[in-house]
Every structure is written in structure tokens, then in C-alpha cells.
Amino acid sequence: MSTTELKYSLFKIIDTINDSKKLKDIYSFVSEKADIWDSLTDEQKEEIEQALKELNKGLGIPHEKVMAKYKGKYV
């Protein structure tokens, strides 16, 4: 597929999208302004923030401990 054909194909696909969020996500990606945080839902952001709070309180499980548990089983 030539560059011109690829551009036209992308245009046709994008032209059918009516979801504003999807269009904004595509725009951010192609304009190299993509910040994954901006593409997350509010619920996802809250979950991440809660997990970080728990880690800061020492409530997380160290990576080494998790890996040791599953090393023989999956690796």
C-alpha cells in the first residue's frame, strides 16, 4: 500500500468515527502529545491513585516476593 493509499484508508476509517473521546485519543496519538494518563477513565485513575497510596503506606507486596512465589509455576 502506498503512502497516499494508506492516508486515504486512514481518513476513511477516521471519518466514520463519531465518538469524541476516540477522536481525541487518535489526535493525541498522531500529534505526539499522547499522555496515557489522559486516556484513562476516571475510575482507572482513582484505582491507580488508591494503589499508590497503599504502596506509600507499605501495604504493597515487593516484586521479588511475588516473583519468588510464581517462579517455579510459570517461569
OpenMM code with the backbone's topology and positions (N, CA, C; nanometers):
from openmm import Vec3, app, unit

residues = "MET SER THR THR GLU LEU LYS TYR SER LEU PHE LYS ILE ILE ASP THR ILE ASN ASP SER LYS LYS LEU LYS ASP ILE TYR SER PHE VAL SER GLU LYS ALA ASP ILE TRP ASP SER LEU THR ASP GLU GLN LYS GLU GLU ILE GLU GLN ALA LEU LYS GLU LEU ASN LYS GLY LEU GLY ILE PRO HIS GLU LYS VAL MET ALA LYS TYR LYS GLY LYS TYR VAL".split()
positions = [
    Vec3(0.0857, -0.1174, 0.0000),
    Vec3(0.0000, 0.0000, 0.0000),
    Vec3(0.0904, 0.1237, 0.0000),
    Vec3(0.0628, 0.2139, -0.0891),
    Vec3(0.1432, 0.3363, -0.0988),
    Vec3(0.1077, 0.4322, 0.0150),
    Vec3(0.1891, 0.5305, 0.0329),
    Vec3(0.1637, 0.6308, 0.1363),
    Vec3(0.0294, 0.7002, 0.1126),
    Vec3(0.0038, 0.7343, -0.0109),
    Vec3(-0.1224, 0.8018, -0.0442),
    Vec3(-0.2414, 0.7116, -0.0148),
    Vec3(-0.2300, 0.5843, -0.0512),
    Vec3(-0.3390, 0.4894, -0.0243),
    Vec3(-0.3592, 0.4703, 0.1257),
    Vec3(-0.2505, 0.4644, 0.1988),
    Vec3(-0.2586, 0.4484, 0.3441),
    Vec3(-0.3258, 0.5691, 0.4078),
    Vec3(-0.2875, 0.6881, 0.3669),
    Vec3(-0.3502, 0.8101, 0.4200),
    Vec3(-0.4998, 0.8111, 0.3913),
    Vec3(-0.5356, 0.7748, 0.2694),
    Vec3(-0.6768, 0.7741, 0.2321),
    Vec3(-0.7548, 0.6700, 0.3126),
    Vec3(-0.6939, 0.5535, 0.3316),
    Vec3(-0.7579, 0.4481, 0.4104),
    Vec3(-0.7792, 0.4936, 0.5541),
    Vec3(-0.6782, 0.5562, 0.6136),
    Vec3(-0.6921, 0.6094, 0.7499),
    Vec3(-0.8005, 0.7165, 0.7558),
    Vec3(-0.8009, 0.8035, 0.6571),
    Vec3(-0.9037, 0.9087, 0.6528),
    Vec3(-1.0435, 0.8480, 0.6518),
    Vec3(-1.0639, 0.7451, 0.5702),
    Vec3(-1.1960, 0.6818, 0.5625),
    Vec3(-1.2364, 0.6200, 0.6962),
    Vec3(-1.1416, 0.5566, 0.7633),
    Vec3(-1.1709, 0.4961, 0.8934),
    Vec3(-1.2057, 0.6041, 0.9954),
    Vec3(-1.1224, 0.7066, 1.0027),
    Vec3(-1.1439, 0.8145, 1.0997),
    Vec3(-1.2739, 0.8884, 1.0716),
    Vec3(-1.3063, 0.9039, 0.9444),
    Vec3(-1.4281, 0.9757, 0.9060),
    Vec3(-1.5544, 0.9063, 0.9549),
    Vec3(-1.5476, 0.7765, 0.9819),
    Vec3(-1.6660, 0.7042, 1.0286),
    Vec3(-1.6822, 0.7093, 1.1801),
    Vec3(-1.5807, 0.7578, 1.2518),
    Vec3(-1.5848, 0.7604, 1.3985),
    Vec3(-1.6626, 0.8824, 1.4454),
    Vec3(-1.7613, 0.8582, 1.5314),
    Vec3(-1.8420, 0.9673, 1.5856),
    Vec3(-1.8180, 0.9880, 1.7344),
    Vec3(-1.7396, 0.9019, 1.7946),
    Vec3(-1.7102, 0.9090, 1.9375),
    Vec3(-1.6005, 1.0133, 1.9614),
    Vec3(-1.6372, 1.1197, 2.0293),
    Vec3(-1.5453, 1.2309, 2.0533),
    Vec3(-1.4192, 1.1878, 2.1278),
    Vec3(-1.4340, 1.1004, 2.2276),
    Vec3(-1.3178, 1.0562, 2.3042),
    Vec3(-1.2208, 0.9790, 2.2166),
    Vec3(-1.2731, 0.8905, 2.1324),
    Vec3(-1.1857, 0.8147, 2.0424),
    Vec3(-1.1115, 0.9079, 1.9481),
    Vec3(-1.1826, 1.0061, 1.8960),
    Vec3(-1.1186, 1.1012, 1.8052),
    Vec3(-1.0090, 1.1810, 1.8756),
    Vec3(-1.0360, 1.2214, 2.0002),
    Vec3(-0.9341, 1.2936, 2.0762),
    Vec3(-0.8137, 1.2053, 2.1046),
    Vec3(-0.8380, 1.0780, 2.1351),
    Vec3(-0.7287, 0.9841, 2.1588),
    Vec3(-0.6433, 0.9665, 2.0334),
    Vec3(-0.7086, 0.9525, 1.9199),
    Vec3(-0.6356, 0.9382, 1.7936),
    Vec3(-0.5559, 1.0648, 1.7659),
    Vec3(-0.6182, 1.1795, 1.7852),
    Vec3(-0.5496, 1.3069, 1.7617),
    Vec3(-0.4263, 1.3196, 1.8509),
    Vec3(-0.4417, 1.2878, 1.9775),
    Vec3(-0.3281, 1.2952, 2.0698),
    Vec3(-0.2162, 1.2025, 2.0251),
    Vec3(-0.2527, 1.0835, 1.9820),
    Vec3(-0.1518, 0.9856, 1.9397),
    Vec3(-0.0753, 1.0350, 1.8172),
    Vec3(-0.1462, 1.0792, 1.7162),
    Vec3(-0.0784, 1.1195, 1.5928),
    Vec3(-0.0088, 1.2545, 1.6049),
    Vec3(-0.0488, 1.3362, 1.6989),
    Vec3(0.0179, 1.4647, 1.7162),
    Vec3(0.1306, 1.4556, 1.8188),
    Vec3(0.1585, 1.3335, 1.8642),
    Vec3(0.2670, 1.3044, 1.9583),
    Vec3(0.2521, 1.3774, 2.0908),
    Vec3(0.1312, 1.4075, 2.1274),
    Vec3(0.1042, 1.4699, 2.2564),
    Vec3(0.0419, 1.3684, 2.3509),
    Vec3(0.0539, 1.2423, 2.3154),
    Vec3(-0.0132, 1.1373, 2.3915),
    Vec3(0.0414, 1.1276, 2.5332),
    Vec3(-0.0478, 1.1336, 2.6270),
    Vec3(-0.0166, 1.1095, 2.7674),
    Vec3(-0.1169, 1.0043, 2.8108),
    Vec3(-0.0670, 0.8868, 2.8408),
    Vec3(-0.1565, 0.7746, 2.8703),
    Vec3(-0.2539, 0.8083, 2.9834),
    Vec3(-0.2118, 0.8920, 3.0769),
    Vec3(-0.2986, 0.9297, 3.1874),
    Vec3(-0.4268, 0.9940, 3.1365),
    Vec3(-0.4153, 1.0763, 3.0337),
    Vec3(-0.5315, 1.1447, 2.9790),
    Vec3(-0.6295, 1.0496, 2.9107),
    Vec3(-0.5813, 0.9325, 2.8711),
    Vec3(-0.6692, 0.8394, 2.8025),
    Vec3(-0.7406, 0.7441, 2.8992),
    Vec3(-0.7054, 0.7509, 3.0274),
    Vec3(-0.7691, 0.6640, 3.1268),
    Vec3(-0.9030, 0.7204, 3.1711),
    Vec3(-0.9916, 0.6305, 3.2134),
    Vec3(-1.1194, 0.6749, 3.2681),
    Vec3(-1.0959, 0.7275, 3.4096),
    Vec3(-1.1925, 0.8002, 3.4626),
    Vec3(-1.1814, 0.8497, 3.5998),
    Vec3(-1.1674, 0.7337, 3.6983),
    Vec3(-1.2397, 0.6260, 3.6719),
    Vec3(-1.2330, 0.5086, 3.7596),
    Vec3(-1.0925, 0.4483, 3.7584),
    Vec3(-1.0326, 0.4375, 3.6413),
    Vec3(-0.8968, 0.3833, 3.6319),
    Vec3(-0.7975, 0.4728, 3.7057),
    Vec3(-0.8124, 0.6035, 3.6901),
    Vec3(-0.7238, 0.6981, 3.7592),
    Vec3(-0.7366, 0.6837, 3.9104),
    Vec3(-0.8607, 0.6709, 3.9588),
    Vec3(-0.8844, 0.6550, 4.1025),
    Vec3(-0.8208, 0.5270, 4.1552),
    Vec3(-0.8330, 0.4180, 4.0782),
    Vec3(-0.7731, 0.2901, 4.1185),
    Vec3(-0.6210, 0.3021, 4.1293),
    Vec3(-0.5600, 0.3671, 4.0335),
    Vec3(-0.4145, 0.3851, 4.0361),
    Vec3(-0.3733, 0.4718, 4.1538),
    Vec3(-0.4458, 0.5809, 4.1755),
    Vec3(-0.4133, 0.6689, 4.2874),
    Vec3(-0.4277, 0.5955, 4.4209),
    Vec3(-0.5319, 0.5132, 4.4343),
    Vec3(-0.5516, 0.4352, 4.5564),
    Vec3(-0.4376, 0.3351, 4.5752),
    Vec3(-0.3972, 0.2696, 4.4678),
    Vec3(-0.2871, 0.1731, 4.4760),
    Vec3(-0.1573, 0.2415, 4.5177),
    Vec3(-0.1321, 0.3598, 4.4653),
    Vec3(-0.0113, 0.4340, 4.5031),
    Vec3(-0.0146, 0.4737, 4.6509),
    Vec3(-0.1312, 0.5132, 4.6997),
    Vec3(-0.1442, 0.5466, 4.8418),
    Vec3(-0.1127, 0.4249, 4.9281),
    Vec3(-0.1652, 0.3088, 4.8868),
    Vec3(-0.1394, 0.1858, 4.9616),
    Vec3(0.0095, 0.1512, 4.9603),
    Vec3(0.0729, 0.1664, 4.8459),
    Vec3(0.2167, 0.1389, 4.8373),
    Vec3(0.2965, 0.2323, 4.9274),
    Vec3(0.2585, 0.3587, 4.9300),
    Vec3(0.3282, 0.4560, 5.0147),
    Vec3(0.3121, 0.4264, 5.1636),
    Vec3(0.2050, 0.3543, 5.1983),
    Vec3(0.1827, 0.3150, 5.3376),
    Vec3(0.2496, 0.1813, 5.3697),
    Vec3(0.3182, 0.1242, 5.2696),
    Vec3(0.3855, -0.0029, 5.2909),
    Vec3(0.2939, -0.1234, 5.2799),
    Vec3(0.1800, -0.1080, 5.2177),
    Vec3(0.0828, -0.2158, 5.2082),
    Vec3(0.1004, -0.3030, 5.0836),
    Vec3(0.1981, -0.2711, 5.0014),
    Vec3(0.2196, -0.3487, 4.8797),
    Vec3(0.3036, -0.4726, 4.9050),
    Vec3(0.3095, -0.5590, 4.8057),
    Vec3(0.3927, -0.6788, 4.8115),
    Vec3(0.5128, -0.6530, 4.7206),
    Vec3(0.6340, -0.6659, 4.7733),
    Vec3(0.7526, -0.6407, 4.6906),
    Vec3(0.7572, -0.7318, 4.5675),
    Vec3(0.8053, -0.6779, 4.4595),
    Vec3(0.8148, -0.7503, 4.3327),
    Vec3(0.8892, -0.8822, 4.3493),
    Vec3(0.9981, -0.8800, 4.4222),
    Vec3(1.0796, -1.0005, 4.4421),
    Vec3(0.9989, -1.1124, 4.5080),
    Vec3(0.9145, -1.0750, 4.6022),
    Vec3(0.8331, -1.1737, 4.6734),
    Vec3(0.7300, -1.2364, 4.5793),
    Vec3(0.6680, -1.1552, 4.4971),
    Vec3(0.5698, -1.2053, 4.4014),
    Vec3(0.6386, -1.2974, 4.3012),
    Vec3(0.7534, -1.2550, 4.2505),
    Vec3(0.8253, -1.3359, 4.1521),
    Vec3(0.8703, -1.4690, 4.2116),
    Vec3(0.9149, -1.4671, 4.3355),
    Vec3(0.9586, -1.5904, 4.4006),
    Vec3(0.8422, -1.6882, 4.4126),
    Vec3(0.7243, -1.6369, 4.4407),
    Vec3(0.6060, -1.7213, 4.4569),
    Vec3(0.5703, -1.7930, 4.3269),
    Vec3(0.5839, -1.7244, 4.2141),
    Vec3(0.5400, -1.7803, 4.0866),
    Vec3(0.6532, -1.8317, 3.9975),
    Vec3(0.7757, -1.8196, 4.0429),
    Vec3(0.8907, -1.8569, 3.9615),
    Vec3(0.8828, -2.0014, 3.9120),
    Vec3(0.8617, -2.0945, 4.0006),
    Vec3(0.8555, -2.2346, 3.9612),
    Vec3(0.7297, -2.2722, 3.8856),
    Vec3(0.6258, -2.1954, 3.9060),
    Vec3(0.4965, -2.2278, 3.8473),
    Vec3(0.4844, -2.1844, 3.7009),
    Vec3(0.5349, -2.0643, 3.6689),
    Vec3(0.5154, -2.0099, 3.5348),
    Vec3(0.6446, -1.9792, 3.4599),
    Vec3(0.7538, -1.9622, 3.5316),
    Vec3(0.8779, -1.9205, 3.4645),
    Vec3(0.9734, -2.0362, 3.4545),
] * unit.nanometer
topology = app.Topology()
chain = topology.addChain("A")
for resn in residues:
    res = topology.addResidue(resn, chain)
    for name in ("N", "CA", "C"):
        topology.addAtom(name, app.Element.getBySymbol(name[0]), res)
